[in-house]
Amino acid sequence: MSEPRVIFGARLKQARQQSGLSQKQLGLEIGIDPATASPRINQYENNRHRPGDQTITKLSETLKVPIAFFFAEDDGLAQLILLCVQLDKKQQRVLAQYIEDKYGIECCIKI
């Protein structure tokens, strides 16, 4: 299992590239000073610095990915997170029930 900080940087870069934004554009969109926007995002992506919770929230909103995506430990889980957030609440409940029934597992959270 990778360290959460390393996972965060890789997922941030993945989401940024998927959105088509440069490091500078992303930094500007979340309110970082233009002089440091690109280097700051670069530091986050390369795991030299970890942003604070407010910045992570801004990144999540700007990149349109849930915060959980940034911390998904493997690509399969990251993919599931991105797929699930595209479903409405009823579809999420149906999918959760299907997974529980199909694989004989039970979740402690009921949606």
C-alpha positions as CSV (number, residue, x, y, z in Angstrom):
1,M,0.0,0.0,0.0
2,S,1.4,3.4,-1.0
3,E,1.6,6.3,1.4
4,P,-1.5,8.5,1.1
5,R,0.7,11.5,0.3
6,V,2.2,9.8,-2.8
7,I,-1.2,8.6,-3.9
8,F,-2.6,12.1,-3.6
9,G,0.0,13.6,-5.9
10,A,-0.5,10.9,-8.6
11,R,-4.3,11.2,-8.5
12,L,-4.1,15.0,-8.6
13,K,-2.0,14.9,-11.7
14,Q,-4.3,12.3,-13.3
15,A,-7.4,14.4,-12.6
16,R,-5.7,17.6,-13.8
17,Q,-4.5,16.0,-17.0
18,Q,-8.0,14.5,-17.6
19,S,-9.5,18.0,-17.2
20,G,-7.1,19.4,-19.8
21,L,-5.8,22.1,-17.4
22,S,-2.1,23.0,-17.1
23,Q,-0.6,23.2,-13.7
24,K,-0.7,27.0,-13.9
25,Q,-4.4,27.1,-15.0
26,L,-5.4,24.8,-12.1
27,G,-3.5,26.9,-9.6
28,L,-5.2,30.0,-10.9
29,E,-8.6,28.4,-10.8
30,I,-8.3,27.5,-7.1
31,G,-7.0,31.0,-6.2
32,I,-3.2,30.6,-6.0
33,D,-1.2,33.7,-6.8
34,P,-0.3,33.8,-10.5
35,A,3.5,34.0,-9.7
36,T,3.4,30.7,-7.8
37,A,0.4,28.8,-9.3
38,S,2.4,26.4,-11.5
39,P,5.2,25.6,-9.1
40,R,2.7,25.0,-6.2
41,I,0.6,22.5,-8.2
42,N,3.9,20.9,-9.3
43,Q,4.9,20.5,-5.7
44,Y,1.6,18.9,-4.8
45,E,1.8,16.5,-7.8
46,N,5.4,15.5,-7.0
47,N,4.6,15.0,-3.3
48,R,6.9,17.7,-2.1
49,H,4.1,19.5,-0.3
50,R,0.5,18.4,0.7
51,P,-2.2,21.0,0.4
52,G,-4.4,21.8,3.3
53,D,-8.0,20.6,3.6
54,Q,-9.5,23.8,2.1
55,T,-7.2,23.6,-0.9
56,I,-8.1,19.9,-1.4
57,T,-11.7,20.9,-1.4
58,K,-11.1,23.5,-4.0
59,L,-9.1,21.1,-6.2
60,S,-12.0,18.6,-5.9
61,E,-14.6,21.1,-6.9
62,T,-12.5,22.5,-9.8
63,L,-11.5,19.1,-11.2
64,K,-15.0,17.7,-10.6
65,V,-13.8,14.7,-8.7
66,P,-14.7,13.6,-5.2
67,I,-12.1,14.1,-2.5
68,A,-12.1,10.3,-2.0
69,F,-10.7,9.9,-5.5
70,F,-7.4,11.7,-4.5
71,F,-6.8,9.0,-1.8
72,A,-7.9,5.8,-3.7
73,E,-5.2,3.3,-3.1
74,D,-5.5,1.5,-6.5
75,D,-6.8,2.3,-10.0
76,G,-9.8,0.0,-9.7
77,L,-11.1,1.8,-6.6
78,A,-10.4,5.2,-8.2
79,Q,-12.4,4.1,-11.3
80,L,-15.3,2.9,-9.1
81,I,-15.4,6.2,-7.2
82,L,-15.5,8.2,-10.5
83,L,-18.2,5.9,-11.9
84,C,-20.4,5.9,-8.7
85,V,-20.5,9.7,-8.4
86,Q,-22.0,9.9,-11.9
87,L,-25.0,7.9,-10.6
88,D,-28.0,9.5,-8.8
89,K,-28.8,8.3,-5.2
90,K,-31.3,5.7,-6.3
91,Q,-28.8,4.2,-8.8
92,Q,-26.2,4.1,-6.1
93,R,-28.5,2.2,-3.8
94,V,-29.4,-0.3,-6.6
95,L,-25.7,-0.8,-7.4
96,A,-24.8,-1.2,-3.7
97,Q,-27.5,-3.8,-3.2
98,Y,-26.4,-5.6,-6.4
99,I,-22.8,-5.8,-5.1
100,E,-24.0,-7.0,-1.7
101,D,-26.2,-9.7,-3.3
102,K,-23.8,-10.7,-6.0
103,Y,-20.8,-11.1,-3.8
104,G,-22.4,-12.0,-0.5
105,I,-20.9,-9.0,1.3
106,E,-22.6,-6.5,3.5
107,C,-21.7,-2.9,4.1
108,C,-22.1,-1.2,7.5
109,I,-23.4,1.9,5.7
110,K,-26.9,1.9,4.2
111,I,-27.6,4.5,1.6
